[in-house]
Amino acid sequence: MLYTVRPLEKIYAIPKTKKDIEKEEAERAEKTEYQEINLPYGRILTRRDGENNIICRVNSTDMSDYLNTDYSPGKAYKK
């Protein structure tokens, strides 16, 4: 008897090989549309998610850009 909250499909699933995982990541990367947006002292990298641009990365020489909550990774970018 197995007592768990996880779905049985997850427990008894066949483990993926490294090759399968790399193939899935490559397919996902091809479908994902990225866009770089320039800031006064750097740039942010966003990915397209429906009609929103989600922030992935901040690259800036101004440290206040990293503390700005508008540029937090995972947040939707508003122009």
C-alpha beads as a LAMMPS data file, in Angstrom:
LAMMPS data file: protein, C-alpha beads

79 atoms
78 bonds

1 atom types
1 bond types

-500.0 500.0 xlo xhi
-500.0 500.0 ylo yhi
-500.0 500.0 zlo zhi

Masses

1 110.0

Atoms # bond

1 1 1 0.000 0.000 0.000
2 1 1 1.343 3.412 -0.967
3 1 1 0.117 6.522 0.828
4 1 1 0.988 9.701 -1.027
5 1 1 -0.507 12.962 -2.245
6 1 1 1.394 12.772 -5.519
7 1 1 -0.460 11.435 -8.554
8 1 1 0.355 7.829 -9.393
9 1 1 1.330 8.884 -12.925
10 1 1 4.210 10.881 -11.418
11 1 1 5.354 8.050 -9.156
12 1 1 5.233 5.244 -11.711
13 1 1 6.342 7.305 -14.708
14 1 1 9.273 6.089 -16.757
15 1 1 12.252 8.344 -16.006
16 1 1 13.363 10.529 -18.879
17 1 1 16.823 10.166 -20.294
18 1 1 19.222 13.073 -20.555
19 1 1 18.759 13.054 -24.334
20 1 1 14.952 13.375 -23.977
21 1 1 15.314 16.279 -21.544
22 1 1 17.745 18.111 -23.860
23 1 1 15.382 17.595 -26.806
24 1 1 12.427 19.050 -24.861
25 1 1 14.489 22.069 -23.776
26 1 1 15.618 22.708 -27.355
27 1 1 12.017 22.566 -28.627
28 1 1 10.858 24.935 -25.879
29 1 1 13.708 27.364 -26.648
30 1 1 12.755 27.420 -30.339
31 1 1 9.140 28.299 -29.526
32 1 1 9.988 30.992 -26.979
33 1 1 10.237 34.523 -28.323
34 1 1 12.705 36.769 -26.473
35 1 1 13.086 40.536 -26.666
36 1 1 15.739 42.860 -25.230
37 1 1 14.516 46.209 -23.940
38 1 1 17.033 49.000 -23.456
39 1 1 17.186 50.936 -20.199
40 1 1 19.153 54.159 -19.670
41 1 1 22.089 52.226 -18.116
42 1 1 21.535 48.665 -19.323
43 1 1 18.849 46.328 -20.627
44 1 1 16.333 43.708 -19.596
45 1 1 15.559 40.434 -21.345
46 1 1 11.880 39.504 -21.647
47 1 1 10.093 36.479 -23.044
48 1 1 6.708 36.516 -24.733
49 1 1 3.907 34.877 -22.729
50 1 1 0.582 35.394 -24.460
51 1 1 0.112 39.150 -24.712
52 1 1 2.567 39.906 -21.886
53 1 1 6.333 40.241 -21.810
54 1 1 7.718 38.504 -18.722
55 1 1 11.072 39.749 -17.416
56 1 1 13.767 37.055 -17.415
57 1 1 17.004 38.933 -16.761
58 1 1 18.307 42.373 -15.801
59 1 1 21.714 43.591 -17.039
60 1 1 22.578 47.080 -15.889
61 1 1 25.448 49.162 -14.535
62 1 1 23.017 51.114 -12.339
63 1 1 22.436 49.211 -9.088
64 1 1 19.066 50.904 -8.555
65 1 1 17.737 48.985 -11.601
66 1 1 18.207 45.727 -9.668
67 1 1 16.246 47.130 -6.706
68 1 1 13.455 48.516 -8.885
69 1 1 10.393 46.298 -8.405
70 1 1 9.223 47.110 -11.944
71 1 1 12.205 45.116 -13.287
72 1 1 11.847 42.067 -11.024
73 1 1 12.307 38.733 -12.883
74 1 1 9.020 36.913 -13.353
75 1 1 7.013 40.126 -13.427
76 1 1 5.161 41.362 -16.516
77 1 1 6.961 44.287 -18.168
78 1 1 4.864 47.406 -18.588
79 1 1 6.010 49.911 -21.181

Bonds

1 1 1 2
2 1 2 3
3 1 3 4
4 1 4 5
5 1 5 6
6 1 6 7
7 1 7 8
8 1 8 9
9 1 9 10
10 1 10 11
11 1 11 12
12 1 12 13
13 1 13 14
14 1 14 15
15 1 15 16
16 1 16 17
17 1 17 18
18 1 18 19
19 1 19 20
20 1 20 21
21 1 21 22
22 1 22 23
23 1 23 24
24 1 24 25
25 1 25 26
26 1 26 27
27 1 27 28
28 1 28 29
29 1 29 30
30 1 30 31
31 1 31 32
32 1 32 33
33 1 33 34
34 1 34 35
35 1 35 36
36 1 36 37
37 1 37 38
38 1 38 39
39 1 39 40
40 1 40 41
41 1 41 42
42 1 42 43
43 1 43 44
44 1 44 45
45 1 45 46
46 1 46 47
47 1 47 48
48 1 48 49
49 1 49 50
50 1 50 51
51 1 51 52
52 1 52 53
53 1 53 54
54 1 54 55
55 1 55 56
56 1 56 57
57 1 57 58
58 1 58 59
59 1 59 60
60 1 60 61
61 1 61 62
62 1 62 63
63 1 63 64
64 1 64 65
65 1 65 66
66 1 66 67
67 1 67 68
68 1 68 69
69 1 69 70
70 1 70 71
71 1 71 72
72 1 72 73
73 1 73 74
74 1 74 75
75 1 75 76
76 1 76 77
77 1 77 78
78 1 78 79
